[in-house]
């Protein structure tokens, strides 16, 4: 999250340094070689077929999304392009996302690329264009231009950045001709290029030849392109105008002639400059953005980044670009990152609605006359507050993140907007400042670190690019503990509530729950915590900045952007941290001192960074330090004396990216070097003797050259070596073969035959054998590898690897056990499906102050949603389940939504997963659930097994690893249900993870407490049941019982009754509640009496009732201002579980509705504690109209009836 001190420039510099300063001109070729090397079948390790990686999340962040594209006919289908995690696709408006990694189908492998621009062809939406390389220099460049002809299933490269035609390394915008799917324009760092129709398109550069433009076409950098086609849904235009923005030069236009497939070349120049005097007069302006209204293309907008990286004025043209003027007001005079984040988009239907963003997002609904937040009660609030405010992120609203990059509108629902930023994707359905995060499930986070708690193996965390630092207790929804760009995390071994984090030129000490650390506080939603324990359902993380000179740091030893930090594995408050020139140590968690060496820069002073740190097997005495200049130092006596291990290492001048020491032998250590190609060294005598084990062919790999045969012959990837770790089971003897893992640009490599050299045991003829260890892992940059070893309660050893990827989140692989399906319904926040020793798990909630117990009978994966319900409906994402759904009491006699979340903590997909939900009475105080009947496991599962009764069974097609499934059961709770109820959820995959009876010893399998304590596929929640409140229901049809989305045919409400003669007692006259009233008519020659039946579904009286009747024009149902009120009527009360009628609403002599033959009537009802839907706020489209009446939690308070008119 960007704060005032944030500097994306420093981030780019730090990222380049960590990769060994790869020249931008060489990056794509290096990536080609690395991918080719990683996808060679002969390179694969023999275990990759049985050891599958599984993603550990986080699902609730998203990561930096640079670009969006929306399907032109189906607004539920979107594509999102991430910074280094590839392309993602949703077909259900963000309920779920799928990664589209197949960019090299001929080579295999799933490559995660940096994405700069996306476009979907309007005439053939199966065609998707992908321009790779983030749109700004300094960030990782791409691998050219790709297209898909099957909606993203496969991509073919149609231009390469080195040997293609365009040769662009950064794409900023792609526009496709609405009528010709293979004609397109690309704004790139190599200028404006046009794709000419073909299969695939062929490309020509549109050289901007107007006076004043850069004379060399190679110096033209296009930052945007828009096209005035007229209305793109109208007649195919013979001629149209193309506008292009050139960085630092301005805006230009040319006329394109469709029949010639070329521009109008009748003048002296093809292109002419657009006269925006206020723009071209700005000294040092750079990126320029353009926007026009698709259906009113005469309305155009322009903005640029100034020399100081603030917004230029926003310019507007009302005549198709002929003349321009600055808008009346300008927002945001403080933010200064337009070089990095800049977006301008106009609504396709309303030329007055424009989004403008850099750090925050701003909105105008009056064509720039004012900027502010649209309010649903008033047209606009011109308060100069952003409509998407990044400050809200740190206050708990994770849908509002900093650094805005893209906006798309749904053409069919133009007030639906999607925004992409450094935090993912957010959505608004009415252009208010209320946003919903819709990138849950996009796993495109860029991790710099992964650290596992030394005592609790399920607890881990790490720092991310522009998303702060996060931890998890084992679930896929992580907790936000640090802001800005996160670096490393160090956990206190003896206290799960204390930690250190490094973040963007600083180090912080953090504490969970209560703290005197008061520099910042970050709230995290935790609705699973019982309301009796925590009313707000919020977990607080507190931090204190300890990176000041007052904490012991020398002023000259400046903080690093990504400071490396390692925490002592056993001692509390002790950690090592890297700075410029020196490494520091703390033994009290707050004050730091230099680690006993005057300066780690024997080859010069000044610009050297501590780039790697490690404790040895005897961590109180053994410390290792690596630097940005290839220097390595080691001490075996707690810093009293140091050894310079650099000379025999041979790494001088290169970035030391990682140091790993053998977990049982301090003399064995390995070094990873971020050179190109990367190199790896091992020592067996504490750094006196080193062996280079990279296995380079040809010239030894000292000087990488692109696309050389020896690159493929190399044992290790030609990419930099970015991380390194020992296998947790590696033998400790120097003469034994070690197993090592190395991180690269394209995943993980493994070596199993390496011997550590010593002065007495040289290995001169050693032939290293490296193999890829990717399997199902995407080909993605890996910045950290962490080996994990622990024992479960049964004494079984678990060896795992966890990796931090810079683009696809955190992954884990089990090194000892074959891939399997392991379904889980969690009992509590730390339940990961393993039974761990008491010393390695929690009996108290680690998110809260000590003393709050974890209760097995309150499963956090079973939650009750009682009327009036939350907004999920029948489909809930696991993140929304985790962070927004608080389990409520049951209400007797009411329909409830019972959600059950199922995890797969294995690495193999669960197929045909069956989920069962039972209920039983819980008796006593505290309430105790009954045991299962003796025959419960015979023919499991039973429909009913008294005293347990089946609520429902739902089959889930697939539960993938790392993708929890949330299953919704609808339950009409009986009216005579007892005060306390036990809910039992069971899950089974009969083919891959079958739920079978527990071993009867020491307790029988029908013992409910034994089942819950020991069976990961079973969970229990005991909940209170109360009498239900009053609840009005207007039925929309004969099949409407108040359930969400159950009405097959709407607008047939028989609770809206039309007669011509008033009745004395409507309760008697209309006593048949199932009468469909098919003979009712509105009579044009009579006074019509319209009665509305109010059904009270609750167990309490419905009081102070008011009904309002509307006549809705069929041509404008989406416009609430067109609805005509025909009157209101009041009723004092309707008894519980009863019906009643208000006085009739009278409509005399309704006119002929010709050319129609019927009217559409709507009734809305409200009462005490039961409000009616706010139709003026919520209806702005056909879809939202039907949602209000049929699919919303308060749809029972609204009904429609289409009724025929007669003369």
N, C-alpha and C positions, 0 to 999 in steps of 0.2 A: 504494500500500500504506500503510495507516495505521500510523504510529509514534506514540510517546507525544506528540510535539510536534504531531501533525496536528490540524487544526481545520476540519472540514467547513463550519462557519459562515463562516469566512473565505473558503473556496472559493466559497460561494454569493454572498457580497458581491462578490468579484472577478468572477465570471461576470456578475452584474447590471451592474457598472460597464462591462465591455467591450461590452455591448449598449446602452449609453446609458441605463441605468436605466429601461427600459420598465416602466410600471406593470403589476402583475400583472393588474389588471382589463382591461388593453388588449391583453395579449399575444395572446390567441386571435384577436381581430379583426384585429390586425396580421398574424398568420400567415395568416389567411384571405385577406386582400388580397394578401399576398406570393405565396401559392400561385396565386391566380387570375391575378395578373400574370404569373407565370413560366410558366403553362401556356397562355397565349394563343398560338395558332399564328402570328399575325403578328409575335410578339415573337422568334421563333427565328432565330438567325443561319443564313445560307445554308450554312455549312460543317459544321453539326452532324450532317448526314446522312452525311458521309464522314469526320469526325474523331471517333472513338469514344474515350471514356474507358475506362481499364482500372485495376482496383484493384491496388495494390501491397502490400496487407496492412495490418498484420501478421495472419497467420492464427493465430498462437500466443498471442494475448492474450485476446481475447473482448470485454472492455469491461464496463461496469457493467450487470449484468442485475438488474432490479428485481423480476421476478415470473416464475413458471413455472406451466404447466398441463399435465397429462398426460392422454392419451386414457384413458377409463375401461375400455376393453376391450383395448387394445393398448399395452403399456408402452413400445414402441419409438417411439411418436409423442408428441412433446412440443412445446410452444410456449414460447418465451422472449421476454420483453418487456424491451427495453433502454432505457437512460436517454434517448437521443436518436437511436437507430438503428432504431426500429420493432420489429416483431415478426418472429421467426425461427422456423422449423419444421424439425424433423427427423422422418424416418419410419424411421430405422434406428439409433435409440438413440445419436445423436450422431456417427455416422460421417461424416455430411455435414449441412449446414444450408442452408436456402433462405430468403431474405428475403421477407417478405409486405408489400409496399409499397403495394398497390392500395387506398388508403383514399379515393380520390376518382376512381372510375372514370368519372364523367361529365365530368370536367375533364381527364383524362389526367395524366401525371406520376406519379412514384413518390415519395411523401412519407415521410420518416423521422420518425416522431413520438416524443415521450417517452411511455413506457408505465408505468402504475402498477399495473394489475391485469388478470389474464386468467382466463377460466373456460371450460371445455368442458362442454357439456350431456351428462349421462350417458345420457339417453333418446335423444338424437340427436347423436352426436359430431361431426357435420358443422357443428353450430352452435357458434360460438366468439364469446365476448364479449371486448371490449377496452376497458378504461377508461384513458384517456390522462391524462398529467400525473403526474409522480413524486409519490409519496404524502406528501411532506413539503413544507411551505411554504418558500419561498426558492429552490427549484429550478424549472426551466422548467415552466410550467403547460401543460395539454394542450388538446386540441380536442374534448373531450367523450367520448361513449360510442359505440362502433361494434359491429356484429355482422356475422358472416359465416355464410352458410347453405351454404357449399360447402368447408368445411375450410380457410378462409383464402385462397382464390383471389381473392375480392373482398370488400370490406367496405362496408357502408352505415352512414352516421351515423344514430343513433337518438336522440341528444340532443346539443345544442350548449351550450357553456359560457356563451354570452351570451344567446341567444334561445330556448333549449330549456326544458324543464320542470325538470330537475334543476339545470342550470347549474353543475355542479361543474367545478372546474379541477384537482382532484387526486383520484385514485381509489386506494383502499388495499386493497380486497378486494371480490370478486364471488363470490357463492354462487348456484348454480342448483339449483332443485328437481329431485331425481333422476328424478321421474316426469313433469314438465311442463317442456319445454325453454324455454318463453318466460316462466316465472315465475322471477324472480331477485331478489336483494337486493344492493345496492351500498353499501359503506361509503365515504363521501366527505367532503371538506371542507365539504360542505353538509348533512351529516347522513346518516341512513339512508334510502335510497330503495328502493322495491319496484317491480319490473316485473311487471305483470299480464298474463296470457295474451293474446296477440294477435299479429298479423303486420304490423308489429313489435310488441313489447310496449309498453304505455303505462304511465306511471310516476306513482306517488303517493308522497308523503313519509310515512314512518312516524315521526310526531312522537312523541318519547319524553315522555310526559306524567306520569311519576312525580314525586313530590315531590323537590325538590332539583336537578332538571335545569335547564339553561338555559331560561328561559321563552320566549325567541324562537327559533323553529325554525331561523332562519338562523344562530344561534350554536351549534347542535349540530354537532360534528364527530365523525363515526364513524370509529374507527380499526380496527375489526374486527367481524365478524359470523360466528357459527356457529349451526348448526341441528341440533337433536336430532330426527331423523326416526325414531328406532329404527334398526334395521339397514336401510340404504338398498337392500339387495338382497332385502329381505323384502317383506311385504305393504304395499301403499300405505296409509300412515297417514291416518286421518280427521282427526286433530289432531296437531300437533307444536309444539315450543317453539323460539322464535327468541331468541337471545342477542345483544345488541349492546354493544360497548364504546364509550363516549363519552370523548373526550379531556378529561382533567382532571376528569371527573365520576364515572366508575365503570362498572359492568356492569348491564344491565337485561334483563328477560325478558318475553315475552308469548306467549300461546297462539294459534296460527293454526288456523282451521277451514277445511279444504279445500273443503267443500261451499259455504261462504259466500264463498270467496275473500277472506277478511278475518279479522281477529283476533276473539277472544272479547271482546265489549264489554259483558259483563254486570256488570262491577264498576265501581267509582268511577273507576278509571283502567284503561287498557289495559295499560300497562307497570308493572312493579314493579321496584324496585331489588334486585339480588342482594347479599346481605349478605356482603361480603368485608371484614371490619373492618380487617384488616391493610393493605388497599389504601387504603380511603377515609381512613384515619388518616394517610396519608403526605402531608405538606405539599408542594404543588407538583408532584404527579405529573402526567404528561401522556399520551403514547401508551400504550394498553392493548392487549395481545394475548391472544387466547383460542384454545384448542385442545380438541378432544374426540376420542375414539376412535370411529370410524364404527360399528364392530361392537359396541362396549361404550360407548355414549354416556353412561352414568352416570358415567364417568370423564372429568373435565374439568380443565383447567389454565388458569392466568391469570398474566400478568406485566405489569409496567408500567415505564415510564421514570420515575425519580425526578427531583426538581428539579435535582439535580447530574448528571443524565443517566447515572447508574449503574442497574443492574438493581434493581428492587424485589425483595422475596422472591418466589419462585415459589409460587403457591397451588394447592392441589389439592382437588377435590371428588370423593367416591366415591359420591355419591347424586344425580347429575344437577343439581348446582348448588344444592342445598338448604342445605348447610353447606360451609364451606371452612376449610382450615388451611394454614399455610406448610409446605412440604416440609422434610424433616429437615435437609437441607444446601442451601447456596446457592453457586453457582459465581461466579467472576470479580468480585472486589470493586474492580477497578481501572479497567476500561474506562468511558468517559464519553461515548458517542455514541448513546444510545438514541433521541434525537430524530431521528437520521438512519438508523440501522440497528437493527432490532429484529424478531426472528422467533421464533415459538413454534409447533411442530407436533408432533402426536401420531401415532404409527403407527396406520394404520387397522385393524390386526388385533390388535395387542398394546398394551394401555393403559399398560403400564409403560415403553414406549420413547418418549422425547420428545427432540426437538432444541430447543435454546435458543441464540440467537445475537445478538450485536451485532458487536464487532470479530472475535472468534473464534466457533467453533461448539462447543457443549457437548452432551453426550449423557448421558442416564440410561437405564438398562435395568431399574431397580427402582422406578419411580414417584417418583423424586426423593429416595430414601433416600441415594443417592450419585451424584456426577457425575464422569465421567472417560472413559477410553477403553476400549471393548470390545476384548478380546483374543481371538484365535481359539483359543487353547489353554486359556484360563480364561474363565469367564463374564464377568468384569468386572475392571477395575483402577480402584478408587476413588482415583485419585491426583490429582484436581483439576487435570488437564492437559486442555486442550481436545482434542476429537476432530478438529477442523480448526483447525490452528495457523498463523496468518498469518506467524509468524516463520520457518516452513519455506520460505516463498516466496523470501525472500532467500538461503536456503541451497541453492536449486536445485529445490525441489519446487513447480512452477508450478500444481499442482492445489490448493494451499492458499493462498488469498488472503484478505485482510481484508474486513470489512464485509459481514455476512451479511444477506440480504434475503428469501430464500424457501426453502422445502423442499417437495418433493413425494415421495410414495411410490408405487411400482408396486403396485397392489392385488393383482395375481396373484403378485407376488414381494415380499412386504411388507418384506423386509430389503434391498431395493434402494432406495436413496434418492438424490435429486438435490438439489443445493444451488446456489443462485444468490447471487452476491456481486459486489463491484466488479471482480473479475477474470474473471468469466464463469460457467461452469457446471461443477461437479464431480460425480462419481458414486462411490458405494460400493456394492458388491454383498453386503456382509456386516456393515455397520455398524462396521467397524474404523476405525482412523485411517489406513488406506491408501486413497488417493483417486486417481481417474483423471480427468484433465481431459477434458471432453467438449464444450467450446465451441470447439474448433479448427474454424475455418471460419465462426464468427460474426464478422462484420466490423462490430463496433459500438463500436470504440474512439473515444475523444473526444480528438482531437489539438489541442494548442494551437499547434503549430509544425511546419514541415517545413524542414529545412536540408539542402542537398546539398553534399558535399565539393567545394571549389573546384578540385581537381585530378583527382579520380576521380568521374566523373558518375554511376556506378552506386551509389556509397556515399552513404547519406542517413540522417537520423534525425530524431527529434522527441520532444517531451514530451507526456504524456497525463494526463488526469484520473485521479488515484489509481492510476495504473499505472506511474509513474516515467517514465524516458526510455529509448528504444530506438534501435538503429541496425540497418541492413541493408547487406549487400554486394551486394544485388541480388535475393536470394531472398525468398520469402514468409514464411519463419520468421526473425523478427528477434532481436536480442541485447539483453539487459537490461543497461543501463549506469548507471542512476540510479534512486533510490527516490522514494517519496512522490508528490506531484503534480508532474509534470514540466512545465517551461516551454520555454525555447529551448535549442538546441544550437549551438555554434560549433566548427567543425573547424579544426585546424591545417593550413594549406595544404601545408606541407612534411613533415608527419608524420601518417600515417593512424592512428597509435596514440595521439594526443593530442587532447583536446577540452575544452571548457567546457560545463557544463550549468547552467541555473537550475532550481531545484526548491523549491517551497513555502517562500518566505521565505529563500532562500539561493542561493549560487552555489558550484559545485564545479568542481574541475579533475580530469579523469579521464585515465586511461591504461590501455592494453590490455596484457595479458600480464604483464610485470614492471614493478614500480613501487615507489617509496618513498612514494607517496601512500597513506596507511594509515588514513584515517578510516573507510573501509568497503571491502569487497571483495564482488563479486557474481559467483558462478559461473554459467556458461552451458554447457549440454550441447553438445558438438561431436563426436559419435561418428564423423563422417567423417574426423577426423584420424587417421592411422595410429597404431596402438598403439606402434610403434617410435619415434614422435615424441612422443606424449603418452599415457601409460599410462591416465590417468583419462578421457580424452576430454572434458576440461573446459577452457573458456576463461575466464580471470579478468579482470574489469574492476575497476579500483581507483579510489578517489576521495579527494580531500582537500578539506575545506571551506575556502574562501578568502573567505568573506563576513563575516568578523569585523572589528571595529573595528581590530584589529591589522593588517589588510590595507589600511588606509587609509581606510575608510569612517567618516564622521562618525556619531556616535551618533544625532543627530537625523534623519539621512537613513536612515530605517528601510528594511529590505528589503521588497519587495513579494511578494504571494503568487505572482503570475505575473510575474516580472521579465523585461523584454524585453532580449535580448542579441543583438548582431551581431558576428561575427568579421571581422577584416580579411581581404580576399580574397587578399592576397599575403604579408603579414608574419606570421611566426610569433609567438605569444605576445601578439598585440595584439587587443584586443576592447573594445567599448563595452557598458555595462550601465546600465539604468535603476533608480533608487531613488526613494524619496519625497524630493521637493524638488530633487534633483540627478541628473545623469548623470555616470558615472564611466568612466575609461579605464585599461586596463592595457597595458603594453608588455613585461612580463616574465611574464605569465600568472598572477601571484600577488599583486602589490601594485597598488592602484588609487588614482587621484587624480581630483579633480573636473575636469571637462572645460573648465577655463578660464573658466567663467561662475559668478559668485557663487551665483546661485540662479535656477532657471528658473521663477520665479513672480512676474512683474512686477505682477500684478493682485491680489496679496495673498500672505501667507505661510501656511505650515502645510500644510493638507491638499491637496497637489498631487502627482500621480504622473507620472513619465516613462513615457508609454504607447507611444511609437514612437521608433525610432532608425534611421538609415540612413547608410551611407557614400555619397559621391558618386562620379562617374566618376574623379576623382583622389582616391582614398581616403585618401592620406596627409594631405590638407589639408581635404577637404570632408566635413563632418559635419552631419547634420540631427537635430533633437530635437523631438518632439511631446509634449504633456502631456494630462492628464485634464481640463483646463479649456479645451481648444481652442487652446492656445498653440503656436506653431511658431517655432523658432529655427534659424539656419543660420550656419555659419562656413566661409569658404573659405581660411583661413590657419591651420589646425590649432588653433583656439581662441584665437588672439591677439585677434581681434575677432569679435563676434557680431552678427547682424542679427535683430531681432525682426520676424518676418514675419507676425505675428498680425493686425494691424489691417486691412490690405487683404484678408486671407483671409476674414474674416467668420465664423469658426468658434467664436468665444468661447463658453465655457460648455459645450461638447460634447467628448466623448472623441475624441481623435485616435487612430484605430485602426491606421493604417498610413501610412507614408511610403515612396514609391518614387522613385528617381532614374533618369534615363535612363542605360543602361549606357555610353554614349559621349559624353554631354553633361551636365556637372554643372549647367548652368543650367536644364535641363528637369526638373521634379519634379512629382509628383502627391500629393495628400493625400486619404485616406478618413476620413470623419467618421461616428461611430456615433450619429447623431441619428435621429429617427423623423419623416419619412423620412430616410434617409442622404443625405449630400451628398459630392460629389467636386469637387476643385479642381485646376487645373493652372497652372503658371507656366513661362515661357520665359526669365526673366531672374533666376533664383536667388531668387525669392520677393519681388521688388519689385512685380510685377504678377500678379494671380491672376484666373482665370476659373472661375466655378462652372458645371460641365458636367453636372449631374444630370438636366437636361431635365424639370423639374417642370411640370405643367400647373396649371390652376386658380389658386389663390392662391400659386403658386410653390412649394408644398410645404413652406412654412416651419412650418406647424402641421398635422401629419397628423391627419385625422379618419377614423374607421373607415367602410369601405364607401361611400366617396364616388366619384362617377364619375371625378373627376380622378385618383384613384389608378391606375385602369386606363389613363388617358390619359398618365400619366407615362412618360417614357422608361426611367427606372431604377426598380428595385424600390422599393416603399414601405418596405422593411425597412432597418435600419441597414446602412451600408457597413462591412464588417468586415475587408476585405483589399483590396490593390490591387497591380498589377504592370504593367510595360510588356511588350509582345510582344518577345521577344528579337531579332526582326528589324526593329523599328521604326527608321525613319531618324533620324539624329542632327541634321538641320537643323531649326532652329526653325520655319521656314515650311512644313515637310512635315507631312502628316497622320499622327498617331500612333495606334497601336492599344493599347488598355488593357483590362485585365481587372479586374473588381471582384467580391469575395466578398460574399454576402448570406446571409440566413436560408434562402434557397431556391436555393442553388447559385451559379453564376457567370454574370456578364453581361460583354459585350464592346462596345466602341465602336471604330470604325475611321476616324472622320472628324474627330477632335479636333485643333485647332491650338493650340499653346502661345502664350499672349499675352506680349508684352513692352511696355515703355513706348512703343516706336516701332511695334509691330505689334499694335494692339488688335484684338479680334474681337467687336465689339458685337452683331452680328446672327447670331452663331453658333447653329446649330440642332443640338444633339447627337442622334445616333441610337444608342440602346443596344439591344442584342439579347441574348436569353438564349443562353448557350453551354453548355447542359446536355446535350441529347441523351439519352444513356443514363445520365447521372449522376443519382442520387437527389436529390430536393429536400431538401437538408440544409445546415445551417449550415457556412460555410467561414470558418476563422480565419486562413488563410495561403495566399498564392499565390506560387509561386516559378518564375520563368522560367529555363530551362536551355538553354544553347547549347554545342555541342561538335562536333568533327569526328572522323570515324572514320579508320581507317588508309588508306582509299581517298580521303580528302579530301572526303567528302560531309558537308555541314553538317546537323546535327540540331537542331531547335528544339522544345522541349517545355515544357509547363506541368505543375507538380506542385502539388497543393493538399492542405492539411490540413483534413479535415472533423471537426466536433465531433459524431461519432456514427457515421461509416461508414469511418473509417480514411483511408488515403492513396490518392489517385488521380493518374493521369498521362494526358495526351493529347499525341499527336504533332501538331504544328501544320503540318507540311509534307507528310506522307505520308498517303494514304488508309488506312482501316482494312484490316487484313489478318490472316491467321493466320500466326503464326511459332512453330513448334514448336521445342523445345529440350530436349536432354539435356545437362546441364552437365558440363564437364570438372572444374571446381573451384569454389570458393566465390565467385569473382568473375566467373564466366562468365555473361554476360547475352545471349549470342547475337550480340554485335557485336564486330568486330575493331577495337580501339582502338589508337592510337599507343602505343609503349612507355612514353612519359612519362605516359600517362593510365591505365595499368593496372598490375597487380602480376605479378611473377615469383615473389614470396615470399608466404607466407600472412600477411595483415595481422593475423590474430587471435593470432599467436604472436610470440615474440621474433624479431628479425631473423635471417635466415640459413636459414630453413626453406623450401625451394623448393616451389612448386606443380608437381605432376606430372600431365601430361595423361593418362598411362596408368593413373591411379587415379581414374576418374570417381566423383564423390561421389553421382551419381544411379544407380549400379549397386551393389547391396549384396547380399551373400550371407548368408543366415540358415541356419546348419547346425544339426542336431539338438543339443540338445533343443528348439531354436527359442525365439523370443520369443513373446509372447502375442497377436500381431496376427492370426495365422491367414492366411486368403487375402485379407483386407481390411485395408489399412493406410491411415491418414490421412497426408497429406504431412507434417504437423507431427511425428507420431510417427516417421515415417521419418527426418526431419531430426534429431530430438533424442534418439531412443532406439535406433535400429538401427545397430549397429556391424558393419561387414562382417567376416565370419569366413573362415577357411580352408575350402576344400572338403575333404570326406572321401570318399575313394574308396569306391564301392559303397553310398553312402547317398543317401537322398532329401533334396534341398535346396529351399529356397524362395529364388529369385533375384528380388529386387525391382528394378524399373526405374521411376524417376520421370520423368514427362514434363511439361514446362511449356509454356504458351502465352504468349509474351511479346509477342504481337500483341494487337489489340483485337477481333478477330473470332473467333467460336467455331470450333474445329476439330471437324469431324463425320466419323464413320467413320474414325477415326485407327487406323492399323495399327502395331503395335510388334513387332519381330522381335529375337530373341536368338540369337546364334551362339556357338560355342566353337571354339577351336583350340589346339594345343600351342604353348607359348611356350618357345623353346629358348635355351640359353646362360646366361651370367651377366654382367650382369643379363639376365633373360629377355626375349626379343624376339619379338613376335608375327609371324606370316607375313603377307606381302602378300596381297591378294585375288587370286583367279584372274582371268585376262584377260577371261573372259566373265561375270564376276560381275554386271555392270550390265545384261546382256542378259536381259530378262525378270525384272528385279528384282521381288521378292526370290526367290531360289532356295531350294528346300527344303534342298538341300545343295550346297555349292560347295567341295569339298576344296581346301585343307586346313581349310576352315571348315565346320562342321556345325551345322544348325539345331536349337536346343533347343525353340523354339516360336514361334508367331505368335498374338498376341491382338489382337482388334479392340475398341477403346474407342468407345462410342457418341458421346461428346462430351468434349472437353477445352476448357473455357472459359478465357478470359483470367483470370488471377489465381486459378485453381483447379487446381493441379497434380494429375495423376492418377498413382497408384502402382499399377503392374501387377505381379502376382505370377506368376512362372513356377515350375512344379514340375519339378525335374530329378533323375532318378536318375543320379547320377554313375557312369560305368563303373568297374568295379573295377581296370582296368588303365590308368587315366588317368595321364598323366605328372606330374612333380613340380610343374610350373607350367602354368597354363591362362590363356588370354586369353578374355575375354567381350566380345563386340561387340554393342551395342544400336543398332538403327536405328528411326526413326520417320518415318512419312509420312502425309500426308493427300492422297490422289491428286487430290482435287477442288480443294483450297485451298492446299496447301503440299506439293507433291509432291517427294519426294527424287529428285533426278536426278544423273547422274554429274557429278563436278567437272570444271571446265575442265582439260584434260590438261597445260596449260603452267603452271608449269615442270616439274611432275612428273605422271606418269600418275595417273588416278583410282583405280587399284588399289593405289597406295602407301598403306599403312595409316597411316603417320605424317602424310602430307599430308591424308588424309581426316579424321583426328581433329583436326588443328590448324585446319582450315578449314571443316569442315562441322558446323553447329550441331545437325543431326538425327542425328548419330552420336557414340557415346562408347565408351570402352574401359576395361576394368578387368583388370589382370593379377593373378592370385591364386595362392597356393600351395595344393597339394593334398596332404593327409596321409592316412595309413591311418585308417580309421574305428574308433572305440572300440566296445566291446561294447554291444549294444543289444537289450533284450528286447522281444519282440512276442507278445502274445496276440491272436489274430485274433477279431474280432467276427462274422465271416461269411465266406462264400466269396470275397467281393469285397474283403476287407480286406487291403491290402498295406502298411499303415502310413501312408498318405497322410491328410491332415487331411480329415475330413468326407466320405470317399468311400464309406462303407458305407451301402447303401440300406436294408437290413433288419437291424436290430441284434438283440441277445439271441439270436443263433443261433451262438454260438461253437462250432466243431467242435474247438477246442483244449481244451475242457472235455469230457472223455469219461467216461461213466458205464457201468460194468459191474457185474455182481453177483459175478463170480468174479475173484479177483486173477490177474494174469498174471505170468509169470516175467520176461519181457523186454518191457516196453511199447514200446521202440524198434522191435522186430520186429513185435509184435502190432499196433501202430498205425502201421506204416510208411507207409501211404498218407495223405499229409498233405492230400489233397484229398477224402478220405472225409468227407461231411457228417454222418455218425453219426446219421441220421434215426431209426434204430430204438432208440436209447438211451432207457431209462426208469429212473426211480427206483422201486424196488419196495418196497412197504410191508411185505412179509413177509420181506425178505432183508436181508443186510448188503451195502450198496452200496459199491463201490470207485470213487472219483472221481480220475481222473488229469488232470493239467494239462500240456499240451505247451508247452514254452518254446522259442520260436524266437529264435535269436540272429542279428540282421541285421548285426552288426558284423564288422569284420575282426580283432578280438581276442577272446580267450576271455571268456565271461561267468562270473564267479566268485562264490562264496558266495551262492547263490541261495536265496531263501525265497519260498514261495507260501502265501497264506492264502485260504481259501475261505469265502464268506459265503452264507447264505440270507437273501434280502431280502424282507420282506413287501410284496406288491404295493400294499397300501393306504397304505404309508408309505415309499416309496422315497426321499422327500425328507428323511426323518429318519434320519440316520446312527446315532442311538442305538438304532434299532429293528433294525439289521442284526445278524444272529446269526452269529458266527464258528463254523464247523464244524471248524476246525483248521488247522494249518500243516504244511508239509512242506518239507524242505531238499534241496538238490542242490549238489554241490561245484562243478561246472563244466559249461558247454556250449561246445563248440568254436566257432570263428568260422564263420559261415555254415552253422550246423548247428542241430539240434533235440535236445531232451532231455526226460526226464520225471523229476519228483520221485517219491518214494514216494506211494502213493495215500492220500487222505484218506478215512477210513471213516465211513459214516453208516448206522447200523443201524436198520431198521424205521421209516422216516420216516412220520409220521401222515398220514392223509388230509387234504389241504389244502382240503376242501370249504368253501364252495361252489365253489371253483376246482378245476381238474383238473390243475394243474401248479404247479411251484415255479420261482422265479427264483433262479439261482445266479450269484454274482460271484466272479471270481478276481482277486487283486492279486498282482503279482510285483515283487520288488526284488532287486538285486544290487549288488556293489561299483560305485560311481560311476554307478548307474542306479536311483535311488529310485522307489518307487511313489507314486502320487498320494495326497495327504492328504485322504481322503474326508471325515473329520470336519470339516476346515476348509472344504472347498469345496462341499459339498452342503447346500443349504438350500431347494431348490425342485425341481420336476419339470425345469425347464429346466437348472439347474445339474447335476442328476443325469445328464442325457444329455450335457451338455457334458463331464463328466468321462470318460465312457466312449467318446465318439465324436469330440469336437471340440477336445480339448486337446492340447498338445504332448506330454504324457506319457500319452495315451490308449492307447498301445501296451502299457503296463504294466497294463492292466485289460481285462477282458472279461466279457460277460454271456451266460448261456444260460438260456432258458426250457425246462424239461424236464418232460415229462408224468410223472404219478404213476400207478402201477398197483398193484392189490391182489395 
